[in-house]
Amino acid sequence: MGYLQKTDSKEKPILDWHTLYNEISRFYSTNQKEISKIHDGPIDLDSVQAELFHALIIDYAYAKQGKVKLNYILAES
């Protein structure tokens, strides 16, 4: 299952931190050799995951204001 989980056929998929974190970790572990070819030095995966999630939160905030349209909703708590 991808990080965008369908809740039902009429709703947008929900994006949550744990699923996104796991998906990025899995992507990195399966593509580490290719990533190392285009990136010099070690990658702080925790920082990358947090930065991506932060960017998605900002996009979601813009969407809540009607400034952009997204194909997901953010899991709010």
RABEL-V933245 format. One record per backbone hydrogen bond with DSSP energy under -0.5 kcal/mol. CO is the residue of the C=O (numbers start at 1). NH is the residue of the N-H. E is the energy in kcal/mol with one decimal. If there is no record, write none. Layout:
BEGIN
co: [CO | CO]
nh: [NH | NH]
e: [E | E]
END
This chain:
BEGIN
co: [3 | 3 | 4 | 5 | 8 | 13 | 14 | 14 | 15 | 16 | 17 | 18 | 19 | 20 | 21 | 22 | 23 | 24 | 25 | 26 | 27 | 28 | 31 | 32 | 33 | 34 | 34 | 35 | 35 | 43 | 44 | 45 | 46 | 47 | 48 | 49 | 50 | 51 | 52 | 53 | 54 | 55 | 56 | 57 | 58 | 59 | 60 | 61 | 62 | 62 | 63 | 71 | 73 | 74]
nh: [5 | 16 | 6 | 14 | 11 | 73 | 5 | 16 | 75 | 20 | 21 | 22 | 23 | 24 | 25 | 26 | 27 | 28 | 29 | 30 | 31 | 32 | 35 | 36 | 37 | 37 | 38 | 38 | 39 | 45 | 48 | 49 | 50 | 51 | 52 | 53 | 54 | 55 | 56 | 57 | 58 | 59 | 60 | 61 | 62 | 63 | 64 | 65 | 67 | 68 | 66 | 13 | 15 | 76]
e: [-1.0 | -0.5 | -0.5 | -2.5 | -0.7 | -3.0 | -1.8 | -0.5 | -2.9 | -2.3 | -3.0 | -2.3 | -2.4 | -2.5 | -2.3 | -2.5 | -2.5 | -2.7 | -2.5 | -2.1 | -1.4 | -0.6 | -2.6 | -2.3 | -0.7 | -0.6 | -0.7 | -1.0 | -1.2 | -1.4 | -2.2 | -2.7 | -2.2 | -2.6 | -2.4 | -2.3 | -2.4 | -2.3 | -2.1 | -2.2 | -2.2 | -2.4 | -2.4 | -2.3 | -2.2 | -2.2 | -2.3 | -1.1 | -2.5 | -0.5 | -1.5 | -0.7 | -2.8 | -0.7]
END
